[in-house]
Amino acid sequence: MSKQDSDDFSRTLELLWGGRGASARGPKPALTVEGIVECAIGIADREGFSAVSMQRVAKELGRSTMSLYRYLPGKNDLVSLMIDAALGEPPILDDAIGDWRAKLEVWAHCYLVVLNDHPWAVTAATLGRAMGPNELGWLESGVSALAGTALSGSEKTDAVVAVNSHVRSWVQYVGNTPADPEADLSNESWGTAIAGLVRDHSERYPALLEAMESGAFDPADDGGPAFGLRVVLDGIGVRIAERDTTKSRPRRTARQP
């Protein structure tokens, strides 16, 4: 990392983790970082992530583009702040919810709600950026759900990333983040179109035809992300069981000559 990149990253961390509040003394600033971020989120919610730029946010606020740079070094910083603000506080997964599986199900549902409200975050989250307190808090919340299991530290974080990835992939799959907002297509229309293509070219896609005749692409039979989540959690459960078996297996003692 170059010195410039290092300095930029440090500034982003400062914005995310502290030093954003206005001074208690003196006149109230015309703009605040929080206000800029809120405006950018509104644009992204209405028009998609591609519509967000420093120039567009400035126009929305009735300010010059250069005036925003007094508060934010650049768009990368804005995106990091947008993601952290959109995520909000992570869910509290106490023992009353149930075991690790029940907790991760709640975690996944809460994350899905956030992404449905802010589908642009799926695209924005793929960009390299600093993590803020809320985003890191979500990871903490997910890993805490696996406390008490026999998984290693890296396996716990990998498990949470797997659940995270499934939820994000589902939001993309159902078309909440279309490349072109003007070309948005309902799930029902999409399923009907795909089914027609499979039937018209059934000799090329016999497995898909068989699956379709058993309910694939049928909106009425759409279980949402639940099936994929069960598969992910089943896999995590298998790994936990393997670790439990290894942990409980008695160690062999060396035979004395």
C-alpha positions, 0 to 999 in steps of 0.5 A, spaced: 500 500 500 502 506 497 503 512 502 497 516 499 493 509 499 495 508 507 493 516 508 486 515 504 485 509 508 486 512 515 481 518 513 476 513 512 477 509 518 477 516 522 470 518 518 467 511 520 470 510 527 470 517 530 471 524 529 465 526 525 461 530 530 460 537 529 464 542 534 459 544 540 462 551 539 461 556 533 455 556 528 452 550 526 455 547 519 451 548 513 452 540 511 454 534 516 457 528 514 451 524 516 446 529 512 451 527 506 450 520 507 443 520 508 442 524 501 446 519 498 442 513 501 436 516 498 439 516 491 441 509 491 434 507 494 430 510 489 435 510 483 440 504 484 448 505 486 450 507 479 446 514 480 450 516 486 456 520 485 459 526 489 456 531 483 449 528 484 449 528 491 451 535 491 446 537 486 441 534 491 443 538 497 443 544 493 451 545 494 457 545 489 461 539 488 467 542 491 463 543 498 462 536 499 470 535 499 470 539 505 467 533 509 469 527 505 475 525 501 472 522 495 466 517 493 470 511 496 469 514 503 462 516 502 460 508 500 463 506 506 459 510 510 453 509 506 454 501 507 455 502 515 449 507 515 444 502 511 446 496 515 444 499 522 445 496 528 446 488 528 441 483 531 442 481 538 442 474 538 441 471 545 440 464 548 432 465 548 432 465 540 435 457 541 441 454 538 446 456 533 442 454 528 436 458 530 440 464 531 443 464 524 437 463 521 435 470 525 441 473 523 440 471 515 433 474 516 435 480 519 440 481 513 435 480 508 430 485 510 436 490 510 438 488 503 431 488 501 430 495 503 437 497 500 438 493 494 444 497 492 448 495 498 449 488 494 453 491 489 457 496 493 459 491 498 463 488 493 468 494 493 474 494 497 473 499 503 474 500 510 469 496 515 465 501 520 462 499 527 456 497 524 458 492 519 463 489 523 458 488 529 454 484 524 460 479 523 461 479 531 453 478 531 454 472 526 460 469 530 457 470 536 451 465 534 457 459 533 460 460 540 460 454 544 460 450 538 467 446 536 468 450 530 475 453 530 475 461 529 476 461 522 471 456 521 466 460 525 468 467 520 467 462 514 461 460 516 458 467 517 461 469 510 457 463 507 450 465 510 452 472 508 454 470 501 447 466 500 443 472 502 446 477 498 446 472 492 439 471 493 437 478 493 441 479 486 438 472 483 431 475 484 432 481 481 432 487 486 439 489 483 438 490 476 443 492 471 438 497 468 433 499 473 428 500 466 429 493 465 426 490 471 422 484 470 418 481 475 419 474 478 413 471 475 415 474 468 422 471 468 420 464 470 415 464 464 420 467 459 425 461 462 420 456 462 418 458 454 426 457 452 427 451 455 421 448 452 423 451 445 430 448 446 428 442 450 433 437 446 439 442 449 436 442 456 433 435 458 435 436 465 432 443 466 426 441 462 425 435 467 426 440 473 421 445 470 416 439 470 417 438 477 416 445 479 422 449 477 421 456 475 414 456 478 413 462 482 407 459 486 412 454 488 418 459 490 420 458 497 425 464 497 432 463 500 429 458 505 432 452 501 439 455 500 439 457 507 437 450 510 443 447 505 448 452 508 446 451 515 446 443 514 453 444 511 455 448 517 452 443 522 455 437 519 462 440 520 460 442 527 458 434 528 465 432 525 469 437 530 464 434 536 466 427 534 474 429 533 474 432 540 470 427 544 474 421 541 479 418 546 486 419 545 491 413 544 496 412 549 503 410 546 504 403 548 510 401 553 515 397 550 
